[in-house]
Amino acid sequence: MSACLLSFALSQTRMLYTELLRLWDESVQAVDVKDWKSALATLEQINEPTSRTFFNTASAHLALGQLDLAMRALHFCISKDERLAVGFFQRAAVMMQINRLEEALSDCIWAQKHMRGNVVIDYKQLGLRFKLYSWQVWHSALQVLAPLLVPEGVVFRPRKQDVEQLQQRDFLGKPKFYLSNFSSTKTSSTLFYFLSYTQTQIIVQFAPLLMFPHCAIVLQTEDPLANRTILYQMVALYDYASQGSEDLEFSEGDTIDILGEVNEEWLEGHCAGNIGIFPRCFAYMEDNNINRRPQINDPLNSPTQELSSAS
């Protein structure tokens, strides 16, 4: 019974993700032709919006000149991902346009904080064709000119390979099946069934019941951390899709074992049985005690939040 429930839960999760991916892709296609109303109508059909789809909703409202609705969507975007620097950056610009300058300054400070000392954060891995520079954040904070924004039409996009496999997606992979007969001196035969999956090999050996009334199951795995030392651990801030054989792929919230520091921007780590390199800005150390912005019930009529880090 528990196996049936697990299978049902997995199928439901897959359906939810597939539906999210389909609507997300349709909304992006509407954005590309500047059909903002259709994009909003499609985004509103998503039952469980993510920080990225909320960001896209805000972008569509901005294109239509609906500043209050854009600011509300950005509030929900930040509530979903409280370390999304570009979310604070975008909301700061909207705050300035509706003359809420003190709150705009607060958002600029939070955007700079969540850049975590990086001069630039490239959001390409998250599907946003935009690079956020530290100077842009301070430019908005100082209000030198008109507030800077992520350009119109630049939104978070689903991964191309996910969209291409939208109709047919296999999460477990295809098993390989082998059958061979071996004759021994006692004219007995042995059947071998070999199932091959990524990084794990399962061998099931069946012997004739008359001579050997048993079966043996052997699980063969390789330890990727053999002769390696874990320096410390970090937690993934965002999904990171591998761009090459040397990259380490992981999902938001995954724990990463750090094995070495390549340079100031790249780390070598281990996650889910894989070893590779990844950008330092895609993960954080839990022990750093990063301050979080308190949640606001109504973003349109909320008091200014004081930042302990700014004092």
ZADREN-719886 format. One record per residue (C-alpha): residue number from 1; residue in one letter; chain; x, y, z. Coordinates in Angstrom, 3 decimals. Layout:
N
SITE   pos   code   unit         c1         c2         c3
SITE   NUM      A      A          X          Y          Z
...
//
This chain:
311
SITE   pos   code   unit         c1         c2         c3
SITE     1      M      A      0.000      0.000      0.000
SITE     2      S      A      2.794      2.431      0.899
SITE     3      A      A      4.478      1.754     -2.454
SITE     4      C      A      1.239      2.606     -4.265
SITE     5      L      A      0.883      5.838     -2.296
SITE     6      L      A      4.481      6.776     -3.068
SITE     7      S      A      3.941      6.074     -6.762
SITE     8      F      A      0.782      8.207     -6.750
SITE     9      A      A      2.564     11.069     -4.945
SITE    10      L      A      5.425     10.996     -7.451
SITE    11      S      A      3.029     11.037    -10.391
SITE    12      Q      A      1.129     13.983     -8.887
SITE    13      T      A      4.394     15.865     -8.301
SITE    14      R      A      5.417     15.237    -11.892
SITE    15      M      A      2.030     16.463    -13.145
SITE    16      L      A      2.318     19.641    -11.081
SITE    17      Y      A      5.824     20.338    -12.375
SITE    18      T      A      4.859     19.581    -15.974
SITE    19      E      A      1.874     21.924    -15.748
SITE    20      L      A      4.030     24.654    -14.185
SITE    21      L      A      6.614     24.242    -16.932
SITE    22      R      A      3.976     24.380    -19.685
SITE    23      L      A      2.318     27.557    -18.363
SITE    24      W      A      5.673     29.175    -17.631
SITE    25      D      A      6.840     28.536    -21.194
SITE    26      E      A      3.579     29.826    -22.693
SITE    27      S      A      3.824     33.037    -20.656
SITE    28      V      A      7.409     33.606    -21.818
SITE    29      Q      A      6.322     33.182    -25.430
SITE    30      A      A      3.677     35.865    -24.840
SITE    31      V      A      6.316     38.161    -23.316
SITE    32      D      A      8.516     37.706    -26.404
SITE    33      V      A      5.774     39.178    -28.606
SITE    34      K      A      4.971     41.835    -25.960
SITE    35      D      A      1.508     40.415    -25.329
SITE    36      W      A      1.607     41.384    -21.666
SITE    37      K      A     -2.043     40.690    -20.904
SITE    38      S      A     -1.856     37.162    -22.279
SITE    39      A      A      1.335     36.597    -20.311
SITE    40      L      A     -0.411     37.701    -17.112
SITE    41      A      A     -3.470     35.562    -17.843
SITE    42      T      A     -1.237     32.512    -18.298
SITE    43      L      A      0.838     33.207    -15.191
SITE    44      E      A     -2.331     33.529    -13.109
SITE    45      Q      A     -3.194     29.905    -13.976
SITE    46      I      A     -0.136     28.609    -12.081
SITE    47      N      A     -1.402     27.089     -8.839
SITE    48      E      A      1.922     27.232     -7.011
SITE    49      P      A      3.930     30.187     -8.368
SITE    50      T      A      7.670     30.317     -7.801
SITE    51      S      A      9.892     33.311     -7.137
SITE    52      R      A     10.779     33.367    -10.841
SITE    53      T      A      7.188     33.325    -12.099
SITE    54      F      A      6.283     36.067     -9.607
SITE    55      F      A      9.208     38.101    -10.992
SITE    56      N      A      7.835     37.597    -14.511
SITE    57      T      A      4.385     38.692    -13.323
SITE    58      A      A      5.908     41.898    -11.970
SITE    59      S      A      7.713     42.502    -15.272
SITE    60      A      A      4.437     42.234    -17.199
SITE    61      H      A      2.697     44.647    -14.817
SITE    62      L      A      5.598     47.102    -15.212
SITE    63      A      A      5.282     46.956    -18.995
SITE    64      L      A      1.587     47.861    -18.598
SITE    65      G      A      2.422     50.703    -16.200
SITE    66      Q      A      0.718     48.962    -13.247
SITE    67      L      A      3.260     49.907    -10.590
SITE    68      D      A      1.272     48.886     -7.496
SITE    69      L      A      0.560     45.427     -8.909
SITE    70      A      A      4.187     45.060     -9.988
SITE    71      M      A      5.373     45.955     -6.505
SITE    72      R      A      2.969     43.434     -4.943
SITE    73      A      A      4.219     40.671     -7.266
SITE    74      L      A      7.819     41.514     -6.383
SITE    75      H      A      6.925     41.275     -2.696
SITE    76      F      A      5.701     37.713     -3.244
SITE    77      C      A      8.785     37.001     -5.354
SITE    78      I      A     11.047     38.003     -2.460
SITE    79      S      A      8.886     36.094      0.033
SITE    80      K      A      9.569     32.949     -2.025
SITE    81      D      A     13.315     33.626     -2.245
SITE    82      E      A     14.579     36.051      0.382
SITE    83      R      A     18.114     36.009     -1.040
SITE    84      L      A     17.218     36.970     -4.618
SITE    85      A      A     19.246     40.157     -5.012
SITE    86      V      A     17.709     41.040     -8.385
SITE    87      G      A     14.265     40.898     -6.763
SITE    88      F      A     15.224     43.568     -4.207
SITE    89      F      A     16.925     45.593     -6.960
SITE    90      Q      A     13.809     45.563     -9.128
SITE    91      R      A     11.475     46.373     -6.233
SITE    92      A      A     13.691     49.288     -5.170
SITE    93      A      A     13.248     50.856     -8.618
SITE    94      V      A      9.461     50.445     -8.399
SITE    95      M      A      9.464     51.969     -4.885
SITE    96      M      A     11.272     55.017     -6.253
SITE    97      Q      A      8.711     55.474     -9.009
SITE    98      I      A      5.875     55.589     -6.460
SITE    99      N      A      7.914     57.931     -4.220
SITE   100      R      A      8.534     55.482     -1.363
SITE   101      L      A     12.181     56.480     -1.162
SITE   102      E      A     13.029     55.238      2.316
SITE   103      E      A     11.769     51.750      1.519
SITE   104      A      A     13.575     51.888     -1.831
SITE   105      L      A     16.844     52.606     -0.016
SITE   106      S      A     16.150     49.678      2.309
SITE   107      D      A     15.699     47.353     -0.673
SITE   108      C      A     18.962     48.601     -2.213
SITE   109      I      A     20.790     47.745      0.995
SITE   110      W      A     19.273     44.266      0.990
SITE   111      A      A     20.129     43.773     -2.689
SITE   112      Q      A     23.756     44.707     -1.984
SITE   113      K      A     23.834     42.403      1.048
SITE   114      H      A     22.559     39.429     -0.927
SITE   115      M      A     25.206     39.942     -3.598
SITE   116      R      A     27.459     38.502     -0.855
SITE   117      G      A     30.494     40.538     -1.835
SITE   118      N      A     30.314     39.658     -5.550
SITE   119      V      A     30.969     42.419     -8.064
SITE   120      V      A     28.454     40.839    -10.445
SITE   121      I      A     25.868     38.050    -10.366
SITE   122      D      A     25.024     36.427    -13.699
SITE   123      Y      A     21.461     35.051    -13.564
SITE   124      K      A     21.827     33.113    -16.794
SITE   125      Q      A     21.848     29.806    -14.899
SITE   126      L      A     18.449     30.700    -13.452
SITE   127      G      A     17.039     31.515    -16.888
SITE   128      L      A     17.311     35.325    -16.633
SITE   129      R      A     19.481     36.928    -19.302
SITE   130      F      A     20.688     39.667    -16.994
SITE   131      K      A     23.817     40.472    -15.023
SITE   132      L      A     23.386     42.477    -11.826
SITE   133      Y      A     26.426     44.607    -10.995
SITE   134      S      A     27.174     46.046     -7.584
SITE   135      W      A     27.511     49.533     -9.058
SITE   136      Q      A     23.954     49.329    -10.413
SITE   137      V      A     22.622     48.751     -6.911
SITE   138      W      A     24.511     51.722     -5.492
SITE   139      H      A     23.468     53.824     -8.490
SITE   140      S      A     19.826     53.222     -7.606
SITE   141      A      A     20.473     53.854     -3.917
SITE   142      L      A     22.069     57.233     -4.619
SITE   143      Q      A     19.375     58.160     -7.183
SITE   144      V      A     21.964     59.713     -9.489
SITE   145      L      A     19.596     59.455    -12.450
SITE   146      A      A     16.300     57.712    -13.083
SITE   147      P      A     16.162     54.369    -11.226
SITE   148      L      A     17.635     51.427    -13.084
SITE   149      L      A     15.458     48.415    -13.891
SITE   150      V      A     15.861     45.005    -15.414
SITE   151      P      A     15.083     45.757    -19.101
SITE   152      E      A     11.542     45.234    -20.354
SITE   153      G      A     10.968     41.738    -21.667
SITE   154      V      A     13.908     40.247    -19.763
SITE   155      V      A     12.254     37.523    -17.687
SITE   156      F      A     13.120     34.175    -16.121
SITE   157      R      A     12.838     31.386    -18.673
SITE   158      P      A     12.525     27.633    -18.124
SITE   159      R      A     15.452     25.527    -19.252
SITE   160      K      A     15.316     24.771    -22.964
SITE   161      Q      A     15.987     21.060    -22.444
SITE   162      D      A     13.089     20.846    -19.960
SITE   163      V      A     10.698     22.441    -22.438
SITE   164      E      A     11.867     20.161    -25.230
SITE   165      Q      A     11.096     17.133    -23.053
SITE   166      L      A      7.797     18.530    -21.808
SITE   167      Q      A      5.676     15.958    -23.630
SITE   168      Q      A      7.862     13.004    -22.794
SITE   169      R      A     10.001     13.129    -19.694
SITE   170      D      A     11.690     10.126    -18.075
SITE   171      F      A     12.947     10.928    -14.580
SITE   172      L      A     14.416      7.472    -13.829
SITE   173      G      A     16.191      6.742    -17.093
SITE   174      K      A     16.038      3.640    -19.240
SITE   175      P      A     17.235      0.372    -17.690
SITE   176      K      A     19.386     -1.976    -19.727
SITE   177      F      A     18.445     -5.654    -19.639
SITE   178      Y      A     20.856     -8.475    -20.297
SITE   179      L      A     20.201    -12.235    -20.261
SITE   180      S      A     22.921    -14.837    -20.643
SITE   181      N      A     23.256    -18.586    -20.049
SITE   182      F      A     26.308    -20.253    -18.595
SITE   183      S      A     26.905    -24.035    -18.587
SITE   184      S      A     28.918    -25.516    -15.733
SITE   185      T      A     30.526    -28.926    -15.305
SITE   186      K      A     27.319    -30.057    -13.616
SITE   187      T      A     25.284    -29.060    -16.695
SITE   188      S      A     23.467    -26.476    -14.661
SITE   189      S      A     22.659    -23.021    -15.971
SITE   190      T      A     22.700    -19.636    -14.334
SITE   191      L      A     20.668    -16.628    -15.424
SITE   192      F      A     22.009    -13.126    -14.935
SITE   193      Y      A     19.827    -10.027    -15.034
SITE   194      F      A     21.723     -6.748    -15.128
SITE   195      L      A     20.052     -3.409    -14.525
SITE   196      S      A     22.133     -0.336    -15.243
SITE   197      Y      A     21.303      3.091    -13.868
SITE   198      T      A     23.306      6.264    -13.510
SITE   199      Q      A     26.127      5.845    -10.968
SITE   200      T      A     24.588      2.670     -9.523
SITE   201      Q      A     24.724     -0.884    -10.800
SITE   202      I      A     22.398     -3.580     -9.535
SITE   203      I      A     23.150     -7.213    -10.336
SITE   204      V      A     20.539     -9.862     -9.607
SITE   205      Q      A     21.720    -13.456     -9.977
SITE   206      F      A     19.220    -16.321    -10.047
SITE   207      A      A     20.339    -19.943     -9.671
SITE   208      P      A     18.198    -23.045    -10.431
SITE   209      L      A     16.040    -23.814     -7.407
SITE   210      L      A     16.827    -27.531     -7.506
SITE   211      M      A     20.558    -27.091     -6.970
SITE   212      F      A     20.791    -23.620     -5.371
SITE   213      P      A     17.473    -22.622     -3.759
SITE   214      H      A     18.428    -18.992     -3.236
SITE   215      C      A     19.148    -15.791     -5.104
SITE   216      A      A     21.814    -13.196     -4.452
SITE   217      I      A     21.413     -9.459     -4.919
SITE   218      V      A     24.603     -7.417     -5.127
SITE   219      L      A     24.642     -3.604     -5.111
SITE   220      Q      A     27.781     -2.152     -6.635
SITE   221      T      A     28.568      1.505     -6.062
SITE   222      E      A     31.670      3.644     -6.255
SITE   223      D      A     32.604      6.026     -3.476
SITE   224      P      A     33.344      9.391     -5.163
SITE   225      L      A     34.795     10.742     -1.896
SITE   226      A      A     37.471      8.069     -1.583
SITE   227      N      A     40.761      9.740     -0.615
SITE   228      R      A     39.064     13.170     -0.560
SITE   229      T      A     38.644     15.500      2.421
SITE   230      I      A     35.468     17.529      3.026
SITE   231      L      A     36.541     21.026      4.064
SITE   232      Y      A     33.076     22.304      4.978
SITE   233      Q      A     29.490     22.226      3.762
SITE   234      M      A     27.283     24.766      2.005
SITE   235      V      A     23.626     24.937      0.992
SITE   236      A      A     22.519     25.612     -2.596
SITE   237      L      A     20.755     28.957     -3.056
SITE   238      Y      A     19.494     28.163     -6.555
SITE   239      D      A     19.310     25.327     -9.065
SITE   240      Y      A     22.574     24.992    -11.005
SITE   241      A      A     22.446     23.229    -14.364
SITE   242      S      A     25.645     21.634    -15.578
SITE   243      Q      A     27.153     23.361    -18.611
SITE   244      G      A     29.978     20.853    -19.050
SITE   245      S      A     31.360     17.556    -17.806
SITE   246      E      A     33.385     19.338    -15.113
SITE   247      D      A     30.369     21.156    -13.579
SITE   248      L      A     28.489     20.033    -10.470
SITE   249      E      A     24.720     20.043    -10.935
SITE   250      F      A     22.441     20.547     -7.935
SITE   251      S      A     19.044     21.890     -6.885
SITE   252      E      A     18.043     24.669     -4.510
SITE   253      G      A     18.341     23.526     -0.897
SITE   254      D      A     20.816     20.699     -1.588
SITE   255      T      A     23.730     20.248      0.828
SITE   256      I      A     27.106     20.483     -0.955
SITE   257      D      A     30.353     19.067      0.445
SITE   258      I      A     33.147     21.501     -0.370
SITE   259      L      A     36.340     19.719     -1.429
SITE   260      G      A     38.411     22.662     -2.592
SITE   261      E      A     38.466     26.301     -3.655
SITE   262      V      A     39.372     26.755     -7.335
SITE   263      N      A     39.553     30.549     -7.067
SITE   264      E      A     37.589     33.424     -5.531
SITE   265      E      A     34.522     32.705     -7.687
SITE   266      W      A     34.523     28.900     -8.128
SITE   267      L      A     34.466     25.965     -5.720
SITE   268      E      A     34.879     22.219     -6.123
SITE   269      G      A     32.181     20.232     -4.384
SITE   270      H      A     30.319     16.967     -4.031
SITE   271      C      A     26.561     16.503     -4.189
SITE   272      A      A     24.340     13.464     -4.816
SITE   273      G      A     27.278     11.245     -5.702
SITE   274      N      A     28.838     13.697     -8.164
SITE   275      I      A     31.980     15.825     -7.945
SITE   276      G      A     32.469     19.014     -9.937
SITE   277      I      A     32.917     22.775     -9.834
SITE   278      F      A     30.276     25.488     -9.444
SITE   279      P      A     30.044     29.281     -8.883
SITE   280      R      A     30.530     30.265     -5.250
SITE   281      C      A     27.582     32.689     -5.411
SITE   282      F      A     25.149     29.800     -5.973
SITE   283      A      A     25.555     28.520     -2.387
SITE   284      Y      A     25.937     29.843      1.129
SITE   285      M      A     27.172     28.605      4.487
SITE   286      E      A     24.398     28.088      7.017
SITE   287      D      A     26.731     29.098      9.834
SITE   288      N      A     26.987     32.589      8.359
SITE   289      N      A     23.651     33.491      9.982
SITE   290      I      A     22.450     35.600      7.064
SITE   291      N      A     19.850     38.057      8.322
SITE   292      R      A     16.443     37.654      6.739
SITE   293      R      A     13.999     40.405      5.990
SITE   294      P      A     10.822     40.092      8.101
SITE   295      Q      A      7.751     39.109      6.064
SITE   296      I      A      5.283     41.916      5.348
SITE   297      N      A      1.587     41.154      5.278
SITE   298      D      A      0.634     44.015      2.986
SITE   299      P      A      3.457     45.369      0.811
SITE   300      L      A      1.420     48.391     -0.254
SITE   301      N      A      0.905     49.751      3.268
SITE   302      S      A      3.837     48.485      5.288
SITE   303      P      A      6.146     50.382      7.654
SITE   304      T      A      9.805     50.739      6.788
SITE   305      Q      A     11.871     47.802      8.046
SITE   306      E      A     14.953     48.598     10.046
SITE   307      L      A     18.084     46.733      9.085
SITE   308      S      A     20.327     45.611     11.852
SITE   309      S      A     23.156     45.364      9.374
SITE   310      A      A     22.805     49.013      8.400
SITE   311      S      A     23.244     50.311     11.931
//
